[in-house]
Amino acid sequence: MPEVAEYDSLRAEMLAHLVLTRRKDVYVVDLNNGPDLGIDLFVRIGNKPSKAVPCFGVQVLGTDDNLLSMQVANRYANRKWKHQRASGYFLFPVVVFLFSTSNDKGYFSWLVEPYTPPNEDPRLTPVEILEMTKLDKSAVDMILDRVLQWADGMEKMIERESKEIQ
């Protein structure tokens, strides 16, 4: 029988897979079988050929606490994340998913947030303080839409830059 912390982690990752794969265009790769890369899951959206593959990373946290509100989830996630901040940089968006294994409630926050401002190049911004939001189907759709917009912007920037080099 796994220890409570290990059980919470395993169950939280299963919940993350379930939430993400509600969409049929999402492919999830588990990264926990090797060295710690700072993310637990690598997610690809769609399968159309692209110069900028729409993808993002997921750090998964689990607890047996009830997490009855976003305020409680914020306190828990920021306290936990303070001791786990990623070292290095990611070249793609990253979110953190937090699940209560006692009631299956989920929350998310960006860790590396994609921005695609009009008439500007897309960018990624690391987040210092996590702002947890309820994780449901509409939240997953929003995450995927933001990542797709960012990847589309990256593809346009790559095409523009490669034309300038030639």
N, C-alpha and C positions, 0 to 999 in steps of 0.2 A: 504494500500500500504506500503510495507516494506521500511525502510530507505535505503539510497544508500549503506552504508557499509554492512547492512544485505543482501541486494539484491546481492551485489558483492560476498559475502560469499556463499550464496545459489547457485548462478549461477556457481561459481567456483567449488563447490562440485559436481554439476551435470556434469560439463565438465570433472572432474576427473573420475567420474563413467563411462562416455562415452569412455574416452581414455583407461581406464584399461580394460573394458569389450569388447574391440575389440577382445581380445583373449578369446576363449571359456573355457579355463582351469583356469580362474581367478574368484574368489568369493570375493566380496567386502562387508564388514560390516560397516555400518555407526555408529560411536561412539559418535555422538553429542547429544544424548538424555539423557545423564547422566552427571556426573561430568567431568571436563576437565582433560583428561588423557595425554595431550601433543600431541596427534595425533587425527586426525579427522576420518580416515578410517583405518580399519584393512583388509589386503589383504592376502588371502590364494591362493596358486598356486597348482592346481591339487587336486586329491582326493585319491591318492594311500596311503595305510597305511605306516607310517614312524615313526621312533623314534624321528626324528627332522623334525617337520612339516615345509615345506617351506612357510614362511609368512613374511610380512613386514608391517610397519606402514607408513601412509601418513599424513603429515601436509599440509593442503590446504590453500593457500592464494589467494585472489582475489582483483582486483583493476579495476577501470574504466579508468585508464591510458592506453595509447596505447601499451606501452612496445615494441617499434619498433625494438629493438636490444637486444642482450644478455648483452651488457654493461648497458643499461638502466634497464634491468631485474635484473642484479647483484646489481646495486645501490639500487633499490627498495627493493629487497629481504633482503639484508644485513642490510639496515636501519630498515626495519620492524622486522627482526628476532632478532636484537640487543635487542629489548624490549620484546621478547617472548621466549627467550632461555628456553629450557626445564630444569626443575629441576629433579634430579634423573637420573636413568639409564634405558635404554632399552636393553632387552636381545635378540633383533632381529634387522635387518636393518630397517632404517627409511629414507624416502625421503621427501622433500618438493616440492609440486607442486605450481606454481604461474601462474595464468591465468589473462589475460586481458579480462574483460567482454565486452569491446567495440569492440574487433576484434577476440576474441576467441583464441588468441595466447597463447600457454602454454610453460612453462619452468620448469626444475626440477634441483634439486641438492640433493646430499646425505646429510643427517644430521648425521646418524650413518651408516658408510660405511662398507660393508662386504669385507673382504680380505680372499682369499684362496690360500696362497702361496704354491708352490710345496714343498713337503716333510716337511711341517709345519702344525701345527694345525690352523684351521680357526679362525679368530678374527673379532671383530667389532671395528671401530675407529670413535669416535665422530669428527665431522667437526667443525672447528671454524669459517671459512669464507666460505660462500656459493659461489659456482661457477656454476651459472645457465647455463643450456644447453637447446637447443630447445627440446621440448617434442613432439615427434611424434611416429609413430608405431615402428620404429627401436629403439628409445630410450626406449620405454616400453619393447621391446624384450630384450634389453641389461640389463635393471633393473632386469627383471625376470630371465634371465640367471645367473646374478651375485648372486641373492638370492638363486636360485637352486643349484649353485656350493657351496655356503656357507652352505646351509642346508645339502647337501650331505657330505661335509667335517665334519660337526657337527655330523651327524649320524655315520660316521666312527670313529670319536674320542670317541663318547659315547660307541660304541661297544668295542673299544680297552680298554677304561677305565674300563668298566664293567667286562671284562675278567681278567684284572689285579686285581680287587677287589676279584674275586672269587678265 
